[in-house]
Amino acid sequence: MNNTIEGRYFDGLSSASKQISILFNDSKNQLCLQTEDGDSLIWYLSDLQVESYDNLLEIRNKNYLDAILKVDDKDFARKFYQAMKKKKAIDIHTRLLSLGFSKISIVAVCVLVSICLMYLYILPPIAENSAALLPESFDNHIGNMVIETILEESKIDVEKTKHLKQFAAELNFGNTKPLEFTVVKSSEVNAFALPNGQIVIYTAILDEMKSYDQLVALLSHEASHVYHRHSIKILSRNLAGYMMISLLFSDVNGIMSLLAKNAQQLHSLSYSREFEEEADEQGLKTLINNNVNPYGMVKLFEQLEKKSKFSVPKIISSHPLTKDRKENMKKIILESDYVVRNDNKLTAIFESLKN
């Protein structure tokens, strides 16, 4: 293309533009510019950047940062754009605009679907696995912060807490983290574990139990959540999802507030089905290893199910009961070798807890 066309040249030194003649020498990959004042310039394509608005081109030269060359010519725009595209000098905005509305819509939908799939299926497992990179001191800090608030707002049953600690001391939970046990006076049927190893049992759930093997099952289940760091994994997953959304919408300041909010709600976060099954199975091993009747886990489930027919226990909202969980326990018990020994000491302590 060697035809001369007209354009407007802004030198960046004044607001006024100059009429300019442009010769595009595609064989030499250069623009030859001739101003109305007689000045000549050579702009090489390797130094140029271009933005396209329909037929209007805005061309900039990295050697003349304030200068802009504007050309409104359909034929020139097409040929010059193709030449610059070959050199990969077209910005992403211009490339997208050149696609047309239908193609841009398809790209937008694909990007949105990709983000949703990443948020739902890719980000959670990555975030949960990243919890392994967090030190144990993080678990302790978060757990201590939460338990202080809970204990300030709750009424501790000192006598039952003493008995519960005696009860737990007779068992081997297999945890590497020290466990602490507290009984809270409450009409709520609830129990939860915090990442620092604190296990809180409400008096109402103790009242529902008929035998000590149910209590062993409950404590073992909660201890398993601590052992596998389920709370921290949930916290990591929630934070990762929120961080992704925050970065997309430039709301980074909300990340710390979400951390505080999630930390304060760790005692009521709902565990995933995978986490519940993992805690069930680990808890069941604890019963078997301590020669406690493994059907105590099944009886615990049945007792909570019976209670839920009249009012939904709070523990079920954070530890959802499913028929599959109970059937899975029965299946594992049938396939396991175990010996049950009646423990008079555990029986006596359990009776003290019930009184």
C-alpha atoms as one frame of an Amber mdcrd trajectory, in Angstrom:
protein
   0.000   0.000   0.000   1.759   3.155  -1.174  -1.129   5.652  -1.546  -0.910
   8.835   0.483  -3.813   9.550   2.829  -4.612  12.400   5.192  -4.720  12.304
   8.989  -4.487  14.489  12.087  -1.308  14.714  14.148  -1.165  15.773  17.804
   2.429  16.461  18.839   1.601  16.623  22.559   3.084  20.079  22.905  -0.106
  21.938  22.053  -3.816  21.103  22.017  -4.108  21.920  18.315  -3.735  19.190
  15.719  -1.901  19.394  12.421  -2.953  18.126   9.038  -0.557  15.405   7.996
   0.052  13.259   4.925   0.704   9.588   5.561   2.371   7.064   3.335   2.238
   3.469   4.549   5.197   1.562   3.122   4.285  -2.012   4.045   7.372  -3.464
   2.364   9.587  -1.506   4.783   7.135  -1.705   7.670   7.081   2.037   8.189
   4.882   5.112   8.042   6.217   8.169   6.280   4.666  11.308   7.738   4.700
  14.777   6.119   3.207  17.698   8.086   1.615  20.747   6.488   4.648  22.706
   7.734   6.964  20.521   5.684   8.358  18.440   8.552   9.019  14.763   7.832
   8.926  11.813  10.216   9.507   8.107   9.818   7.561   5.855  12.199   8.529
   2.191  12.209   5.793  -0.334  12.888   7.930  -2.017  15.551   7.681   1.186
  17.618   3.938   1.632  17.272   0.821   0.783  19.237  -2.646   1.115  17.782
  -6.206   1.300  19.103  -9.142   0.917  16.747 -12.601   2.525  16.982 -14.432
   1.339  13.857 -12.498   3.012  11.004 -10.743   5.501  13.283  -7.215   4.519
  14.275  -5.234   6.089  17.080  -1.551   5.378  16.591   1.141   6.042  19.187
   4.927   5.825  18.952   6.919   4.729  21.994   9.644   7.180  20.962   7.161
  10.086  21.015   5.076   9.303  24.085   2.831  12.385  23.918   2.190  12.264
  20.196  -0.954  10.746  18.655  -1.701  10.097  15.017  -5.388   9.801  14.116
  -6.501   8.341  10.815 -10.085   7.883   9.630  -9.848   5.784   6.487 -11.530
   2.408   6.061  -9.046   0.910   3.583  -6.016   2.170   5.490  -7.506   0.966
   8.810  -7.994  -2.562   7.501  -4.517  -2.949   5.965  -2.656  -1.198   8.752
  -4.530  -3.201  11.409  -3.589  -6.473   9.697   0.059  -5.430   9.495   0.123
  -4.541  13.196  -1.714  -7.731  14.109   1.055  -9.765  12.486   3.509  -7.982
  14.783   1.238  -8.684  17.804   1.097  -4.975  18.556  -2.699  -4.802  18.959
  -3.919  -4.266  22.546  -6.452  -6.692  24.032  -9.198  -4.045  24.156  -8.924
  -3.387  20.436  -8.792  -7.111  19.671 -11.987  -7.693  21.609 -13.797  -4.808
  19.934 -12.840  -6.169  16.533 -14.572  -9.487  17.298 -18.082  -8.060  17.121
 -20.908  -8.243  19.656 -21.816 -11.906  19.156 -18.254 -13.158  19.576 -17.632
 -10.842  22.536 -20.775 -12.244  24.167 -19.523 -15.801  23.683 -16.129 -14.887
  25.161 -17.827 -13.195  28.138 -20.033 -16.236  28.788 -17.033 -18.575  28.563
 -15.065 -16.441  31.018 -18.024 -16.315  33.421 -18.555 -20.086  33.215 -14.838
 -20.671  33.784 -14.876 -18.451  36.878 -17.947 -20.257  38.256 -16.422 -23.695
  37.647 -13.186 -22.612  39.285 -15.080 -21.186  42.263 -17.198 -24.319  42.737
 -14.882 -27.192  41.835 -11.243 -26.113  41.587 -10.768 -23.511  44.291 -12.239
 -25.459  47.295  -9.886 -28.488  47.131  -6.882 -26.241  46.475  -7.813 -24.049
  49.439  -8.405 -27.052  51.716  -5.054 -28.581  50.780  -3.349 -25.237  51.381
  -4.435 -25.486  55.035  -1.532 -27.901  55.471   0.796 -24.938  54.930  -0.657
 -23.124  57.960   1.226 -23.780  61.216  -0.470 -25.324  64.242  -0.048 -21.978
  66.004  -2.668 -20.568  63.611  -5.183 -23.185  64.806  -4.432 -22.279  68.413
  -4.745 -18.539  67.844  -8.092 -18.849  66.050  -9.477 -21.375  68.542  -8.381
 -19.381  71.607  -9.965 -16.242  70.203 -13.300 -18.007  69.664 -13.437 -19.970
  72.917 -12.829 -16.835  74.990 -15.889 -15.209  73.456 -18.025 -18.334  73.843
 -17.072 -18.925  77.464 -17.720 -15.283  78.338 -21.256 -15.603  76.983 -21.961
 -19.097  78.393 -22.471 -20.580  81.826 -19.921 -23.291  82.505 -21.014 -26.333
  84.498 -17.876 -26.647  86.603 -18.788 -29.965  88.220 -19.741 -31.694  84.971
 -16.654 -30.251  83.264 -14.513 -31.915  85.942 -16.267 -35.244  85.371 -16.017
 -34.934  81.581 -12.261 -34.364  81.835 -11.996 -37.466  84.038 -14.043 -39.407
  81.477 -11.867 -38.259  78.547  -8.672 -39.039  80.470  -9.648 -42.724  80.420
  -9.655 -42.766  76.610  -6.973 -42.702  73.933  -8.173 -40.455  71.104  -4.967
 -40.786  69.091  -4.683 -37.003  68.743  -1.317 -35.301  68.577  -2.886 -32.018
  69.722  -3.864 -31.786  73.412  -7.625 -31.785  73.903  -9.583 -29.678  76.384
 -13.155 -30.471  77.436 -15.842 -28.114  78.727 -19.500 -28.593  79.627 -21.812
 -25.643  79.054 -25.219 -25.345  80.710 -27.699 -25.012  77.875 -31.024 -26.347
  76.636 -29.544 -26.620  73.137 -28.643 -30.131  71.986 -25.191 -29.268  70.725
 -21.471 -30.040  70.793 -18.567 -28.694  68.776 -14.792 -28.739  68.458 -12.484
 -25.797  67.828  -9.159 -26.012  65.975  -7.138 -25.421  69.165  -8.406 -28.749
  70.562 -11.207 -27.326  72.675 -14.287 -29.591  72.709 -17.480 -28.110  74.142
 -20.448 -30.273  75.150 -23.834 -28.839  76.096 -25.730 -30.329  79.036 -28.812
 -30.925  76.870 -26.996 -33.420  74.648 -25.651 -35.230  77.718 -29.220 -35.535
  78.967 -30.198 -37.300  75.720 -27.557 -40.027  76.082 -28.455 -43.436  77.483
 -25.019 -45.080  77.756 -21.386 -44.084  78.025 -20.515 -45.524  74.608 -22.639
 -42.746  73.051 -20.548 -40.145  74.851 -17.334 -41.827  73.718 -18.700 -41.738
  70.167 -19.492 -38.026  70.405 -16.118 -37.089  71.895 -14.284 -39.280  69.370
 -16.174 -37.692  66.480 -15.343 -34.170  67.647 -11.725 -35.097  68.355 -11.474
 -36.375  64.778 -12.528 -32.947  63.459  -9.608 -31.486  65.436  -7.188 -34.176
  64.253  -8.016 -33.607  60.578  -8.165 -29.779  60.969 -11.604 -29.655  59.360
 -12.435 -26.202  60.767  -9.264 -24.687  59.337  -9.913 -26.316  55.975 -13.432
 -24.829  55.894 -12.043 -21.440  56.908  -9.420 -21.642  54.136 -12.085 -22.601
  51.597 -14.375 -19.718  52.573 -11.536 -17.217  52.529 -10.254 -18.417  49.158
 -13.696 -18.032  47.593 -14.143 -14.581  49.055 -10.643 -13.494  48.025 -11.350
 -14.530  44.449 -14.553 -12.467  44.390 -12.839  -9.552  46.167 -10.028  -9.430
  43.624 -12.535  -9.480  40.772 -14.552  -6.629  42.276 -11.678  -4.786  44.017
 -13.061  -5.330  47.513  -9.852  -6.438  49.216 -10.699  -4.611  52.459 -13.486
  -7.102  53.154 -11.120 -10.073  53.472 -10.086  -9.332  57.062 -13.682  -8.784
  58.135 -14.622 -12.146  56.612 -11.745 -13.810  58.474 -13.036 -12.421  61.760
 -16.628 -13.361  60.944 -15.746 -16.934  59.972 -13.510 -17.346  62.998 -16.333
 -16.306  65.328 -18.664 -18.798  63.638 -16.301 -21.780  63.639 -18.407 -23.477
  66.319 -21.450 -23.453  64.034 -19.959 -24.018  60.575 -21.517 -26.911  58.683
 -19.050 -29.640  57.802 -19.108 -31.165  54.360 -20.303 -34.714  53.851 -16.704
 -35.772  53.210 -15.526 -34.266  56.503 -18.392 -35.815  58.463 -17.711 -39.265
  57.054 -14.005 -38.880  57.801 -14.793 -37.899  61.410 -17.281 -40.784  61.706
 -14.750 -43.353  60.549 -11.912 -41.951  62.655 -14.246 -41.789  65.645 -15.320
 -45.379  65.101 -11.660 -46.492  65.140 -11.290 -44.712  68.473 -14.191 -46.687
  69.947 -12.755 -49.975  68.684  -9.215 -49.137  69.892 -10.602 -48.374  73.360
 -12.670 -51.597  73.477 -15.882 -49.571  73.584 -18.952 -50.883  71.802 -18.685
 -49.378  68.264 -22.463 -49.412  67.970 -22.328 -46.459  70.343 -21.821 -44.325
  67.228 -24.975 -45.756  65.637 -26.940 -45.319  68.870 -25.798 -41.687  69.047
 -27.122 -41.075  65.541 -30.410 -42.780  66.351 -30.858 -40.765  69.538 -30.304
 -37.486  67.668 -32.683 -38.590  64.925 -35.317 -39.383  67.526 -34.823 -35.971
  69.102 -35.117 -34.238  65.714 -38.688 -35.514  65.296 -39.746 -33.082  68.012
 -37.264 -30.221  67.565 -34.177 -29.964  65.373 -31.063 -30.187  67.581 -28.508
 -27.467  66.879 -25.783 -30.072  66.442 -27.583 -31.417  63.371 -27.247 -28.040
  61.619 -23.449 -28.211  61.863 -23.171 -32.022  61.683 -25.926 -32.977  59.220
 -27.195 -36.502  59.815 -27.828 -38.666  56.792 -29.017 -42.214  56.380 -25.816
 -42.943  54.454 -23.659 -41.982  57.438 -25.441 -44.414  59.738 -25.426 -47.209
  57.147 -21.725 -46.619  56.513 -21.039 -47.054  60.240 -22.978 -50.324  60.346
 -21.135 -51.619  57.293 -17.691 -50.820  58.745 -18.613 -52.383  62.113 -19.735
 -55.614  60.438 -16.421 -55.793  58.577 -14.300 -55.042  61.657 -12.782 -57.195
  64.349 -13.322 -55.736  67.808 -13.547 -56.674  71.453 -15.937 -54.902  73.824
 -15.037 -54.642  77.493 -17.433 -53.076  79.933 -15.571 -50.310  81.752 -16.919
 -49.786  85.261 -14.949 -46.577  85.702 -16.384 -44.996  82.552 -19.835 -46.179
  83.626 -19.468 -44.511  87.026 -18.199 -41.234  85.606 -20.948 -41.228  83.002
 -23.557 -41.627  85.729 -22.034 -38.639  87.530 -22.372 -36.620  84.339 -26.018
 -37.602  84.051 -26.833 -36.529  87.622
